[in-house]
């Protein structure tokens, strides 16, 4: 698959179809891959594709297009859906991005790997869709998949210009909804305990915001001083407002790529929370994020026949 990805990228650059191809390269820390920006056909050999290609690249697509470049991108299912959201929100035109779609067998969770293997500095790490190996120690890739990948409904890109490899079926709606159902079955007191316990660990590093491809506001509400929505400190009320406020801004926009959970240094389980949000949006509005590029997310539009059962 990687040879096909490189071939397409090389052809697009040589033909002038794109100015830059955004993909994944070898990371500089253990169990990681990093975003790389290829502008010369001869450099496509730097592109890689393996279970360490965790990051969602859609945010880089927006940045490069706004800088005036024609962009090619290597996109998993979640990346392509995030691109779909950005298209629906008129952040750029479809003609400005060319997508190499790559069906994804699931990305591994770096923090879980660090716990499994410990300090691996200086040792060779090998990663494929069957196993992750360090030296003579090896574990199954399936064993260390990220939480988001375990409930992914769209491992095959929804939007693409060229598809590399065979399509992969996602999990059923029932399987996807399991974390959400477990969350929603909690009574009010237990849900509040869950939120206060996990959000109470937040250190306000904003890594979740920076990793999210659809957190692109020039000024985030948490940084606004006019109006000032919340304080910068660690008071429980401010921690709760920051986390719930950011999540609320993702209603109908989150594609559950797992980027926020994967970068959170405090291990806040965003997958459980966001799966429930997606379930409610699907049931209330018959809408799934990033599928339709000509329809804005439900909280950004108004229809006279919207269900309004909440009005008493």
ChimeraX attribute file (.defattr): number of C-alpha atoms within 10 A of each C-alpha:
attribute: neighborCount
match mode: 1-to-1
recipient: residues
	/A:1	14
	/A:2	15
	/A:3	14
	/A:4	13
	/A:5	23
	/A:6	23
	/A:7	14
	/A:8	18
	/A:9	31
	/A:10	22
	/A:11	14
	/A:12	19
	/A:13	21
	/A:14	15
	/A:15	10
	/A:16	11
	/A:17	16
	/A:18	21
	/A:19	20
	/A:20	24
	/A:21	30
	/A:22	24
	/A:23	28
	/A:24	26
	/A:25	22
	/A:26	18
	/A:27	14
	/A:28	9
	/A:29	10
	/A:30	19
	/A:31	23
	/A:32	20
	/A:33	21
	/A:34	18
	/A:35	18
	/A:36	19
	/A:37	22
	/A:38	24
	/A:39	18
	/A:40	14
	/A:41	18
	/A:42	12
	/A:43	13
	/A:44	23
	/A:45	16
	/A:46	14
	/A:47	22
	/A:48	20
	/A:49	20
	/A:50	21
	/A:51	22
	/A:52	26
	/A:53	24
	/A:54	25
	/A:55	25
	/A:56	23
	/A:57	27
	/A:58	25
	/A:59	19
	/A:60	18
	/A:61	26
	/A:62	22
	/A:63	15
	/A:64	19
	/A:65	19
	/A:66	13
	/A:67	9
	/A:68	10
	/A:69	16
	/A:70	19
	/A:71	26
	/A:72	28
	/A:73	26
	/A:74	27
	/A:75	30
	/A:76	31
	/A:77	27
	/A:78	29
	/A:79	29
	/A:80	30
	/A:81	28
	/A:82	29
	/A:83	31
	/A:84	26
	/A:85	28
	/A:86	25
	/A:87	20
	/A:88	22
	/A:89	17
	/A:90	13
	/A:91	15
	/A:92	17
	/A:93	11
	/A:94	16
	/A:95	8
	/A:96	18
	/A:97	23
	/A:98	23
	/A:99	24
	/A:100	27
	/A:101	25
	/A:102	27
	/A:103	22
	/A:104	27
	/A:105	22
	/A:106	25
	/A:107	23
	/A:108	28
	/A:109	25
	/A:110	19
	/A:111	17
	/A:112	15
	/A:113	18
	/A:114	13
	/A:115	9
	/A:116	12
	/A:117	13
	/A:118	10
	/A:119	10
	/A:120	14
	/A:121	9
	/A:122	7
	/A:123	11
	/A:124	11
	/A:125	16
	/A:126	14
	/A:127	19
	/A:128	13
	/A:129	16
	/A:130	14
	/A:131	15
	/A:132	22
	/A:133	18
	/A:134	16
	/A:135	10
	/A:136	6
	/A:137	9
	/A:138	16
	/A:139	16
	/A:140	14
	/A:141	21
	/A:142	16
	/A:143	14
	/A:144	20
	/A:145	19
	/A:146	23
	/A:147	22
	/A:148	25
	/A:149	25
	/A:150	17
	/A:151	23
	/A:152	25
	/A:153	20
	/A:154	22
	/A:155	23
	/A:156	26
	/A:157	23
	/A:158	20
	/A:159	25
	/A:160	20
	/A:161	11
	/A:162	14
	/A:163	19
	/A:164	19
	/A:165	15
	/A:166	11
	/A:167	15
	/A:168	16
	/A:169	14
	/A:170	19
	/A:171	16
	/A:172	11
	/A:173	12
	/A:174	11
	/A:175	14
	/A:176	21
	/A:177	18
	/A:178	15
	/A:179	19
	/A:180	21
	/A:181	15
	/A:182	11
	/A:183	17
	/A:184	14
	/A:185	11
	/A:186	12
	/A:187	10
	/A:188	10
	/A:189	8
	/A:190	12
	/A:191	14
	/A:192	11
	/A:193	12
	/A:194	14
	/A:195	16
	/A:196	15
	/A:197	13
	/A:198	16
	/A:199	25
	/A:200	19
	/A:201	15
	/A:202	20
	/A:203	14
	/A:204	16
	/A:205	11
	/A:206	15
	/A:207	16
	/A:208	21
	/A:209	19
	/A:210	15
	/A:211	20
	/A:212	24
	/A:213	26
	/A:214	21
	/A:215	18
	/A:216	15
	/A:217	7
	/A:218	7
	/A:219	10
	/A:220	11
	/A:221	16
	/A:222	18
	/A:223	14
	/A:224	12
	/A:225	11
	/A:226	7
	/A:227	8
	/A:228	10
	/A:229	15
	/A:230	16
	/A:231	16
	/A:232	12
	/A:233	11
	/A:234	14
	/A:235	10
	/A:236	15
	/A:237	14
	/A:238	19
	/A:239	23
	/A:240	18
	/A:241	16
	/A:242	22
	/A:243	19
	/A:244	14
	/A:245	14
	/A:246	17
	/A:247	17
	/A:248	14
	/A:249	13
	/A:250	20
	/A:251	19
	/A:252	24
	/A:253	27
	/A:254	27
	/A:255	30
	/A:256	27
	/A:257	25
	/A:258	27
	/A:259	22
	/A:260	23
	/A:261	22
	/A:262	26
	/A:263	21
	/A:264	20
	/A:265	15
	/A:266	14
	/A:267	15
	/A:268	20
	/A:269	17
	/A:270	22
	/A:271	23
	/A:272	20
	/A:273	17
	/A:274	22
	/A:275	22
	/A:276	20
	/A:277	19
	/A:278	24
	/A:279	19
	/A:280	16
	/A:281	19
	/A:282	15
	/A:283	10
	/A:284	14
	/A:285	14
	/A:286	10
	/A:287	19
	/A:288	19
	/A:289	26
	/A:290	28
	/A:291	20
	/A:292	17
	/A:293	19
	/A:294	13
	/A:295	17
	/A:296	22
	/A:297	23
	/A:298	20
	/A:299	13
	/A:300	10
	/A:301	8
	/A:302	9
	/A:303	7
	/A:304	6
	/A:305	6
	/A:306	10
	/A:307	10
	/A:308	9
	/A:309	7
	/A:310	5
	/A:311	5
	/A:312	4
